[in-house]
Amino acid sequence: MEDKFIKIQGDKYRTGVTLQEYKGSYFLVSSKESEDGKKVWHDWAFPQNKDREPGEKAWPVKVKLGNSASEAMEMLQLLLAAFKAPDSSKQQQPAPDDYDSDVPF
């Protein structure tokens, strides 16, 4: 599979993610697109060691989705479901019974 860059719509820095297959596993890689749109660069980071110090070698910033295309698709479906699920912390609290009693108009 050829790498596929997906740009974040409306982002002025031309950032997005690249869907990448590497040795049979599938990843989302943090990426940026060139101004002319002809080149894509991956973001790199130095992972911390057990002492919380930066490692010696930089690695691309990526998230593994699965060891096969079907596992990757299942993971993406689970992520999509997580976005669609109601978030209990964001639900509105019911207004108290005397909510309108002190309205100044």
Phi and psi in radians as a Rosetta constraint file:
Dihedral C 1 N 2 CA 2 C 2 CIRCULARHARMONIC -1.434 0.35
Dihedral N 2 CA 2 C 2 N 3 CIRCULARHARMONIC 2.486 0.35
Dihedral C 2 N 3 CA 3 C 3 CIRCULARHARMONIC -1.001 0.35
Dihedral N 3 CA 3 C 3 N 4 CIRCULARHARMONIC 2.475 0.35
Dihedral C 3 N 4 CA 4 C 4 CIRCULARHARMONIC -2.201 0.35
Dihedral N 4 CA 4 C 4 N 5 CIRCULARHARMONIC 1.980 0.35
Dihedral C 4 N 5 CA 5 C 5 CIRCULARHARMONIC -1.493 0.35
Dihedral N 5 CA 5 C 5 N 6 CIRCULARHARMONIC 2.310 0.35
Dihedral C 5 N 6 CA 6 C 6 CIRCULARHARMONIC -2.128 0.35
Dihedral N 6 CA 6 C 6 N 7 CIRCULARHARMONIC 1.947 0.35
Dihedral C 6 N 7 CA 7 C 7 CIRCULARHARMONIC -1.421 0.35
Dihedral N 7 CA 7 C 7 N 8 CIRCULARHARMONIC 2.479 0.35
Dihedral C 7 N 8 CA 8 C 8 CIRCULARHARMONIC -1.308 0.35
Dihedral N 8 CA 8 C 8 N 9 CIRCULARHARMONIC 2.093 0.35
Dihedral C 8 N 9 CA 9 C 9 CIRCULARHARMONIC -1.106 0.35
Dihedral N 9 CA 9 C 9 N 10 CIRCULARHARMONIC 2.335 0.35
Dihedral C 9 N 10 CA 10 C 10 CIRCULARHARMONIC 1.392 0.35
Dihedral N 10 CA 10 C 10 N 11 CIRCULARHARMONIC 0.069 0.35
Dihedral C 10 N 11 CA 11 C 11 CIRCULARHARMONIC -1.475 0.35
Dihedral N 11 CA 11 C 11 N 12 CIRCULARHARMONIC 2.111 0.35
Dihedral C 11 N 12 CA 12 C 12 CIRCULARHARMONIC -1.282 0.35
Dihedral N 12 CA 12 C 12 N 13 CIRCULARHARMONIC -0.229 0.35
Dihedral C 12 N 13 CA 13 C 13 CIRCULARHARMONIC -1.694 0.35
Dihedral N 13 CA 13 C 13 N 14 CIRCULARHARMONIC 0.097 0.35
Dihedral C 13 N 14 CA 14 C 14 CIRCULARHARMONIC 1.020 0.35
Dihedral N 14 CA 14 C 14 N 15 CIRCULARHARMONIC 0.695 0.35
Dihedral C 14 N 15 CA 15 C 15 CIRCULARHARMONIC -1.599 0.35
Dihedral N 15 CA 15 C 15 N 16 CIRCULARHARMONIC 2.857 0.35
Dihedral C 15 N 16 CA 16 C 16 CIRCULARHARMONIC 3.140 0.35
Dihedral N 16 CA 16 C 16 N 17 CIRCULARHARMONIC -2.728 0.35
Dihedral C 16 N 17 CA 17 C 17 CIRCULARHARMONIC -2.280 0.35
Dihedral N 17 CA 17 C 17 N 18 CIRCULARHARMONIC 2.640 0.35
Dihedral C 17 N 18 CA 18 C 18 CIRCULARHARMONIC -1.951 0.35
Dihedral N 18 CA 18 C 18 N 19 CIRCULARHARMONIC 2.216 0.35
Dihedral C 18 N 19 CA 19 C 19 CIRCULARHARMONIC -1.443 0.35
Dihedral N 19 CA 19 C 19 N 20 CIRCULARHARMONIC 2.107 0.35
Dihedral C 19 N 20 CA 20 C 20 CIRCULARHARMONIC -2.275 0.35
Dihedral N 20 CA 20 C 20 N 21 CIRCULARHARMONIC 2.414 0.35
Dihedral C 20 N 21 CA 21 C 21 CIRCULARHARMONIC -1.869 0.35
Dihedral N 21 CA 21 C 21 N 22 CIRCULARHARMONIC 2.262 0.35
Dihedral C 21 N 22 CA 22 C 22 CIRCULARHARMONIC -2.439 0.35
Dihedral N 22 CA 22 C 22 N 23 CIRCULARHARMONIC 2.029 0.35
Dihedral C 22 N 23 CA 23 C 23 CIRCULARHARMONIC 0.908 0.35
Dihedral N 23 CA 23 C 23 N 24 CIRCULARHARMONIC 0.740 0.35
Dihedral C 23 N 24 CA 24 C 24 CIRCULARHARMONIC 1.475 0.35
Dihedral N 24 CA 24 C 24 N 25 CIRCULARHARMONIC -0.118 0.35
Dihedral C 24 N 25 CA 25 C 25 CIRCULARHARMONIC -1.811 0.35
Dihedral N 25 CA 25 C 25 N 26 CIRCULARHARMONIC 2.699 0.35
Dihedral C 25 N 26 CA 26 C 26 CIRCULARHARMONIC -1.998 0.35
Dihedral N 26 CA 26 C 26 N 27 CIRCULARHARMONIC 2.433 0.35
Dihedral C 26 N 27 CA 27 C 27 CIRCULARHARMONIC -2.388 0.35
Dihedral N 27 CA 27 C 27 N 28 CIRCULARHARMONIC 2.708 0.35
Dihedral C 27 N 28 CA 28 C 28 CIRCULARHARMONIC -1.826 0.35
Dihedral N 28 CA 28 C 28 N 29 CIRCULARHARMONIC 2.189 0.35
Dihedral C 28 N 29 CA 29 C 29 CIRCULARHARMONIC -2.017 0.35
Dihedral N 29 CA 29 C 29 N 30 CIRCULARHARMONIC 2.241 0.35
Dihedral C 29 N 30 CA 30 C 30 CIRCULARHARMONIC -1.133 0.35
Dihedral N 30 CA 30 C 30 N 31 CIRCULARHARMONIC 2.213 0.35
Dihedral C 30 N 31 CA 31 C 31 CIRCULARHARMONIC -2.495 0.35
Dihedral N 31 CA 31 C 31 N 32 CIRCULARHARMONIC 2.870 0.35
Dihedral C 31 N 32 CA 32 C 32 CIRCULARHARMONIC -2.324 0.35
Dihedral N 32 CA 32 C 32 N 33 CIRCULARHARMONIC 2.601 0.35
Dihedral C 32 N 33 CA 33 C 33 CIRCULARHARMONIC -1.825 0.35
Dihedral N 33 CA 33 C 33 N 34 CIRCULARHARMONIC 2.529 0.35
Dihedral C 33 N 34 CA 34 C 34 CIRCULARHARMONIC -1.181 0.35
Dihedral N 34 CA 34 C 34 N 35 CIRCULARHARMONIC 2.842 0.35
Dihedral C 34 N 35 CA 35 C 35 CIRCULARHARMONIC -1.044 0.35
Dihedral N 35 CA 35 C 35 N 36 CIRCULARHARMONIC -0.616 0.35
Dihedral C 35 N 36 CA 36 C 36 CIRCULARHARMONIC -1.503 0.35
Dihedral N 36 CA 36 C 36 N 37 CIRCULARHARMONIC -0.068 0.35
Dihedral C 36 N 37 CA 37 C 37 CIRCULARHARMONIC 1.335 0.35
Dihedral N 37 CA 37 C 37 N 38 CIRCULARHARMONIC 0.196 0.35
Dihedral C 37 N 38 CA 38 C 38 CIRCULARHARMONIC -1.677 0.35
Dihedral N 38 CA 38 C 38 N 39 CIRCULARHARMONIC -0.213 0.35
Dihedral C 38 N 39 CA 39 C 39 CIRCULARHARMONIC -2.400 0.35
Dihedral N 39 CA 39 C 39 N 40 CIRCULARHARMONIC 2.569 0.35
Dihedral C 39 N 40 CA 40 C 40 CIRCULARHARMONIC -2.194 0.35
Dihedral N 40 CA 40 C 40 N 41 CIRCULARHARMONIC 2.300 0.35
Dihedral C 40 N 41 CA 41 C 41 CIRCULARHARMONIC -1.963 0.35
Dihedral N 41 CA 41 C 41 N 42 CIRCULARHARMONIC 2.438 0.35
Dihedral C 41 N 42 CA 42 C 42 CIRCULARHARMONIC -1.529 0.35
Dihedral N 42 CA 42 C 42 N 43 CIRCULARHARMONIC 2.588 0.35
Dihedral C 42 N 43 CA 43 C 43 CIRCULARHARMONIC -1.414 0.35
Dihedral N 43 CA 43 C 43 N 44 CIRCULARHARMONIC 2.433 0.35
Dihedral C 43 N 44 CA 44 C 44 CIRCULARHARMONIC -2.116 0.35
Dihedral N 44 CA 44 C 44 N 45 CIRCULARHARMONIC 2.665 0.35
Dihedral C 44 N 45 CA 45 C 45 CIRCULARHARMONIC -2.551 0.35
Dihedral N 45 CA 45 C 45 N 46 CIRCULARHARMONIC 2.760 0.35
Dihedral C 45 N 46 CA 46 C 46 CIRCULARHARMONIC -1.733 0.35
Dihedral N 46 CA 46 C 46 N 47 CIRCULARHARMONIC 1.855 0.35
Dihedral C 46 N 47 CA 47 C 47 CIRCULARHARMONIC -1.129 0.35
Dihedral N 47 CA 47 C 47 N 48 CIRCULARHARMONIC 2.581 0.35
Dihedral C 47 N 48 CA 48 C 48 CIRCULARHARMONIC -1.376 0.35
Dihedral N 48 CA 48 C 48 N 49 CIRCULARHARMONIC 2.575 0.35
Dihedral C 48 N 49 CA 49 C 49 CIRCULARHARMONIC -1.554 0.35
Dihedral N 49 CA 49 C 49 N 50 CIRCULARHARMONIC -3.012 0.35
Dihedral C 49 N 50 CA 50 C 50 CIRCULARHARMONIC -1.130 0.35
Dihedral N 50 CA 50 C 50 N 51 CIRCULARHARMONIC -0.345 0.35
Dihedral C 50 N 51 CA 51 C 51 CIRCULARHARMONIC -1.649 0.35
Dihedral N 51 CA 51 C 51 N 52 CIRCULARHARMONIC 0.205 0.35
Dihedral C 51 N 52 CA 52 C 52 CIRCULARHARMONIC 1.125 0.35
Dihedral N 52 CA 52 C 52 N 53 CIRCULARHARMONIC 0.483 0.35
Dihedral C 52 N 53 CA 53 C 53 CIRCULARHARMONIC -1.798 0.35
Dihedral N 53 CA 53 C 53 N 54 CIRCULARHARMONIC 2.577 0.35
Dihedral C 53 N 54 CA 54 C 54 CIRCULARHARMONIC -1.061 0.35
Dihedral N 54 CA 54 C 54 N 55 CIRCULARHARMONIC 2.452 0.35
Dihedral C 54 N 55 CA 55 C 55 CIRCULARHARMONIC -1.243 0.35
Dihedral N 55 CA 55 C 55 N 56 CIRCULARHARMONIC 3.029 0.35
Dihedral C 55 N 56 CA 56 C 56 CIRCULARHARMONIC -1.430 0.35
Dihedral N 56 CA 56 C 56 N 57 CIRCULARHARMONIC -0.425 0.35
Dihedral C 56 N 57 CA 57 C 57 CIRCULARHARMONIC -2.075 0.35
Dihedral N 57 CA 57 C 57 N 58 CIRCULARHARMONIC 2.324 0.35
Dihedral C 57 N 58 CA 58 C 58 CIRCULARHARMONIC -1.412 0.35
Dihedral N 58 CA 58 C 58 N 59 CIRCULARHARMONIC 2.550 0.35
Dihedral C 58 N 59 CA 59 C 59 CIRCULARHARMONIC -2.204 0.35
Dihedral N 59 CA 59 C 59 N 60 CIRCULARHARMONIC 2.641 0.35
Dihedral C 59 N 60 CA 60 C 60 CIRCULARHARMONIC -1.147 0.35
Dihedral N 60 CA 60 C 60 N 61 CIRCULARHARMONIC 2.514 0.35
Dihedral C 60 N 61 CA 61 C 61 CIRCULARHARMONIC -1.415 0.35
Dihedral N 61 CA 61 C 61 N 62 CIRCULARHARMONIC 1.883 0.35
Dihedral C 61 N 62 CA 62 C 62 CIRCULARHARMONIC -2.568 0.35
Dihedral N 62 CA 62 C 62 N 63 CIRCULARHARMONIC 2.816 0.35
Dihedral C 62 N 63 CA 63 C 63 CIRCULARHARMONIC -2.144 0.35
Dihedral N 63 CA 63 C 63 N 64 CIRCULARHARMONIC 2.212 0.35
Dihedral C 63 N 64 CA 64 C 64 CIRCULARHARMONIC -1.361 0.35
Dihedral N 64 CA 64 C 64 N 65 CIRCULARHARMONIC 2.290 0.35
Dihedral C 64 N 65 CA 65 C 65 CIRCULARHARMONIC -1.716 0.35
Dihedral N 65 CA 65 C 65 N 66 CIRCULARHARMONIC -0.492 0.35
Dihedral C 65 N 66 CA 66 C 66 CIRCULARHARMONIC 2.922 0.35
Dihedral N 66 CA 66 C 66 N 67 CIRCULARHARMONIC 2.976 0.35
Dihedral C 66 N 67 CA 67 C 67 CIRCULARHARMONIC -1.589 0.35
Dihedral N 67 CA 67 C 67 N 68 CIRCULARHARMONIC 0.015 0.35
Dihedral C 67 N 68 CA 68 C 68 CIRCULARHARMONIC -2.665 0.35
Dihedral N 68 CA 68 C 68 N 69 CIRCULARHARMONIC 2.927 0.35
Dihedral C 68 N 69 CA 69 C 69 CIRCULARHARMONIC -1.084 0.35
Dihedral N 69 CA 69 C 69 N 70 CIRCULARHARMONIC -0.684 0.35
Dihedral C 69 N 70 CA 70 C 70 CIRCULARHARMONIC -1.178 0.35
Dihedral N 70 CA 70 C 70 N 71 CIRCULARHARMONIC -0.680 0.35
Dihedral C 70 N 71 CA 71 C 71 CIRCULARHARMONIC -1.125 0.35
Dihedral N 71 CA 71 C 71 N 72 CIRCULARHARMONIC -0.714 0.35
Dihedral C 71 N 72 CA 72 C 72 CIRCULARHARMONIC -1.108 0.35
Dihedral N 72 CA 72 C 72 N 73 CIRCULARHARMONIC -0.744 0.35
Dihedral C 72 N 73 CA 73 C 73 CIRCULARHARMONIC -1.145 0.35
Dihedral N 73 CA 73 C 73 N 74 CIRCULARHARMONIC -0.664 0.35
Dihedral C 73 N 74 CA 74 C 74 CIRCULARHARMONIC -1.121 0.35
Dihedral N 74 CA 74 C 74 N 75 CIRCULARHARMONIC -0.737 0.35
Dihedral C 74 N 75 CA 75 C 75 CIRCULARHARMONIC -1.085 0.35
Dihedral N 75 CA 75 C 75 N 76 CIRCULARHARMONIC -0.746 0.35
Dihedral C 75 N 76 CA 76 C 76 CIRCULARHARMONIC -1.124 0.35
Dihedral N 76 CA 76 C 76 N 77 CIRCULARHARMONIC -0.632 0.35
Dihedral C 76 N 77 CA 77 C 77 CIRCULARHARMONIC -1.143 0.35
Dihedral N 77 CA 77 C 77 N 78 CIRCULARHARMONIC -0.691 0.35
Dihedral C 77 N 78 CA 78 C 78 CIRCULARHARMONIC -1.134 0.35
Dihedral N 78 CA 78 C 78 N 79 CIRCULARHARMONIC -0.704 0.35
Dihedral C 78 N 79 CA 79 C 79 CIRCULARHARMONIC -1.118 0.35
Dihedral N 79 CA 79 C 79 N 80 CIRCULARHARMONIC -0.740 0.35
Dihedral C 79 N 80 CA 80 C 80 CIRCULARHARMONIC -1.088 0.35
Dihedral N 80 CA 80 C 80 N 81 CIRCULARHARMONIC -0.729 0.35
Dihedral C 80 N 81 CA 81 C 81 CIRCULARHARMONIC -1.100 0.35
Dihedral N 81 CA 81 C 81 N 82 CIRCULARHARMONIC -0.617 0.35
Dihedral C 81 N 82 CA 82 C 82 CIRCULARHARMONIC -1.130 0.35
Dihedral N 82 CA 82 C 82 N 83 CIRCULARHARMONIC -0.621 0.35
Dihedral C 82 N 83 CA 83 C 83 CIRCULARHARMONIC -1.228 0.35
Dihedral N 83 CA 83 C 83 N 84 CIRCULARHARMONIC -0.573 0.35
Dihedral C 83 N 84 CA 84 C 84 CIRCULARHARMONIC -1.416 0.35
Dihedral N 84 CA 84 C 84 N 85 CIRCULARHARMONIC -0.393 0.35
Dihedral C 84 N 85 CA 85 C 85 CIRCULARHARMONIC -1.175 0.35
Dihedral N 85 CA 85 C 85 N 86 CIRCULARHARMONIC 2.434 0.35
Dihedral C 85 N 86 CA 86 C 86 CIRCULARHARMONIC -1.150 0.35
Dihedral N 86 CA 86 C 86 N 87 CIRCULARHARMONIC 2.401 0.35
Dihedral C 86 N 87 CA 87 C 87 CIRCULARHARMONIC -1.670 0.35
Dihedral N 87 CA 87 C 87 N 88 CIRCULARHARMONIC 1.982 0.35
Dihedral C 87 N 88 CA 88 C 88 CIRCULARHARMONIC -1.114 0.35
Dihedral N 88 CA 88 C 88 N 89 CIRCULARHARMONIC -0.468 0.35
Dihedral C 88 N 89 CA 89 C 89 CIRCULARHARMONIC -1.287 0.35
Dihedral N 89 CA 89 C 89 N 90 CIRCULARHARMONIC -0.335 0.35
Dihedral C 89 N 90 CA 90 C 90 CIRCULARHARMONIC -1.766 0.35
Dihedral N 90 CA 90 C 90 N 91 CIRCULARHARMONIC 0.017 0.35
Dihedral C 90 N 91 CA 91 C 91 CIRCULARHARMONIC -1.232 0.35
Dihedral N 91 CA 91 C 91 N 92 CIRCULARHARMONIC 2.477 0.35
Dihedral C 91 N 92 CA 92 C 92 CIRCULARHARMONIC -1.258 0.35
Dihedral N 92 CA 92 C 92 N 93 CIRCULARHARMONIC 2.468 0.35
Dihedral C 92 N 93 CA 93 C 93 CIRCULARHARMONIC -1.436 0.35
Dihedral N 93 CA 93 C 93 N 94 CIRCULARHARMONIC 2.481 0.35
Dihedral C 93 N 94 CA 94 C 94 CIRCULARHARMONIC -1.109 0.35
Dihedral N 94 CA 94 C 94 N 95 CIRCULARHARMONIC 2.501 0.35
Dihedral C 94 N 95 CA 95 C 95 CIRCULARHARMONIC -1.254 0.35
Dihedral N 95 CA 95 C 95 N 96 CIRCULARHARMONIC 2.509 0.35
Dihedral C 95 N 96 CA 96 C 96 CIRCULARHARMONIC -1.134 0.35
Dihedral N 96 CA 96 C 96 N 97 CIRCULARHARMONIC 2.803 0.35
Dihedral C 96 N 97 CA 97 C 97 CIRCULARHARMONIC -1.060 0.35
Dihedral N 97 CA 97 C 97 N 98 CIRCULARHARMONIC -0.587 0.35
Dihedral C 97 N 98 CA 98 C 98 CIRCULARHARMONIC -1.684 0.35
Dihedral N 98 CA 98 C 98 N 99 CIRCULARHARMONIC 0.502 0.35
Dihedral C 98 N 99 CA 99 C 99 CIRCULARHARMONIC -1.027 0.35
Dihedral N 99 CA 99 C 99 N 100 CIRCULARHARMONIC -0.736 0.35
Dihedral C 99 N 100 CA 100 C 100 CIRCULARHARMONIC -1.595 0.35
Dihedral N 100 CA 100 C 100 N 101 CIRCULARHARMONIC 0.025 0.35
Dihedral C 100 N 101 CA 101 C 101 CIRCULARHARMONIC -1.233 0.35
Dihedral N 101 CA 101 C 101 N 102 CIRCULARHARMONIC -0.446 0.35
Dihedral C 101 N 102 CA 102 C 102 CIRCULARHARMONIC -1.925 0.35
Dihedral N 102 CA 102 C 102 N 103 CIRCULARHARMONIC 0.413 0.35
Dihedral C 102 N 103 CA 103 C 103 CIRCULARHARMONIC -1.222 0.35
Dihedral N 103 CA 103 C 103 N 104 CIRCULARHARMONIC 2.242 0.35
Dihedral C 103 N 104 CA 104 C 104 CIRCULARHARMONIC -1.352 0.35
Dihedral N 104 CA 104 C 104 N 105 CIRCULARHARMONIC 0.049 0.35
